[in-house]
Amino acid sequence: MGLFDKLKKGLKKTKDSIFSGIGSVLKSFTRIDEELMEELEEILITSDLGMPATEHIMGELRAKIKSEGLKDPADVTGALRQIMTEMMEDEHIALKTDTKPSVILVIGVNGVGKTTSIGKIAAMFTSQGKKVVVGAADTFRAAAVSQLEIWAERAGAAIVKRAEGSDPASVVFDTLSYAKANNCDIVICDTAGRLHNKKNLMDELEKMSRIIERECPGCDRENLLVIDATTGQNALIQAREFSKVTHLTGIVLTKLDGSAKGGIVCAVKLETGVPVKFVGVGEQIDDLMPFDPEMFAKALIEE
């Protein structure tokens, strides 16, 4: 199955629940008028795009209809796809991993798919011939290290760990030391996502960052937040809150295949300014896909 077909299949619930409704509305009108626009707006509002994203889309749509002189409701399909693509595009959407090593910190609360995302990102790099080491720096959750070990093994990556309750920053230090000694290309470090205690989280992430800067000065860095698409607006809240306590370079949106809330991608990008870099559309190790805004919009809104 090609990437587009895999994405299309993963977005089926979102498409069926939201965007098929848009198609039905467009087919029921013979011209673009205010009644049509109001019905479109209502569909978007009741989806998980949220109010700010809906207002942005409708504002852009009205402007495009006026500037391009659109008359036929069928033309709205292409206009919506273009608007959504532009909303989600970002010049920093690709991972920045040019240095050796490059370091990726993965952040997120328990249960969002953080561990599996690390395994899948590691597998993506090892499939490209990169040498990857994973640091088990979520030392506060008993099952975190054992789960990460399983995924690292599946991905063909090395893993560095310490005893439960160890200082997470010390694991980062050990992982960077391993990476330098073994000529690794990519370092991926798990972190504990204790969002209910922002001060501790901020202090911990800052300590990790200082160690990375000291041990690998000038290395390429990514701070990726993993959020669960099935939680809808709660995922957006997490993105907002984490962006307040640390500099996020990208978002990994998991479990899109199990959700009818794929529209959250637009809301997250609009309201946080942080690009979505990966989307999860299944449970297999290759089901975490680099995010392509144009492909995503096309999978949701077909002609």
JOGIBEL-V753014 format. One record per backbone hydrogen bond with DSSP energy under -1.0 kcal/mol. CO is the residue of the C=O (numbers start at 1). NH is the residue of the N-H. Records with the same first field share a line. If there is no record, write none. Layout:
BEGIN
CO = NH, NH
END
This chain:
BEGIN
2 = 6
3 = 7
4 = 8
5 = 9
6 = 10
7 = 11
9 = 12
11 = 15
12 = 16
13 = 17
14 = 18
15 = 20
18 = 22
19 = 23
20 = 24
21 = 25
22 = 26
23 = 27
24 = 28
33 = 37
34 = 38
35 = 39
36 = 40
37 = 41
38 = 42
39 = 43
40 = 44
41 = 45
42 = 46
50 = 54
51 = 55
52 = 56
53 = 57
54 = 58
55 = 59
56 = 60
57 = 61
58 = 62
59 = 63
60 = 64
61 = 65
62 = 66
63 = 67
64 = 68
65 = 70
71 = 32
72 = 75
73 = 76
75 = 79
76 = 80
77 = 81
78 = 82
79 = 83
80 = 84
81 = 85
82 = 86
83 = 87
84 = 88
85 = 89
90 = 93
102 = 187
103 = 222
104 = 189
105 = 224
107 = 226
109 = 112
113 = 117
114 = 118
115 = 119
116 = 120
117 = 121
118 = 122
119 = 123
120 = 124
121 = 125
122 = 126
123 = 127
125 = 128, 130
126 = 129
131 = 185, 186
132 = 158
133 = 188
134 = 160
135 = 137, 190
137 = 139
139 = 165
141 = 144
143 = 147
144 = 148
145 = 149
146 = 150
147 = 151
148 = 152
149 = 153
150 = 154
151 = 155
152 = 157
158 = 134
160 = 136
163 = 166
167 = 171
168 = 172
169 = 173
170 = 174
171 = 175
172 = 176
173 = 177
174 = 178
175 = 179
176 = 180
177 = 181
178 = 182
179 = 184
185 = 102
186 = 133
187 = 104
188 = 135
189 = 106
192 = 194
193 = 195
194 = 197
197 = 201
198 = 202
199 = 203
200 = 204
201 = 205
202 = 206
203 = 207
204 = 208
205 = 209
206 = 210
207 = 211
208 = 212
209 = 213
210 = 214
211 = 215
212 = 216
216 = 219
220 = 103
222 = 105
223 = 249, 250
224 = 107
225 = 252
227 = 254
228 = 231
229 = 232
231 = 234
232 = 235, 236
233 = 237
234 = 238
235 = 239
236 = 240
237 = 241
238 = 242
239 = 243
242 = 246
250 = 225
251 = 277, 278
252 = 227
253 = 280
254 = 229
256 = 259
261 = 264
262 = 265
263 = 267
264 = 268
265 = 269
266 = 270
267 = 271
268 = 272
269 = 273
275 = 251
277 = 291
278 = 253
279 = 289
280 = 256
284 = 287
287 = 281
289 = 279
292 = 296
293 = 297
294 = 298
295 = 299
296 = 300
297 = 301
END
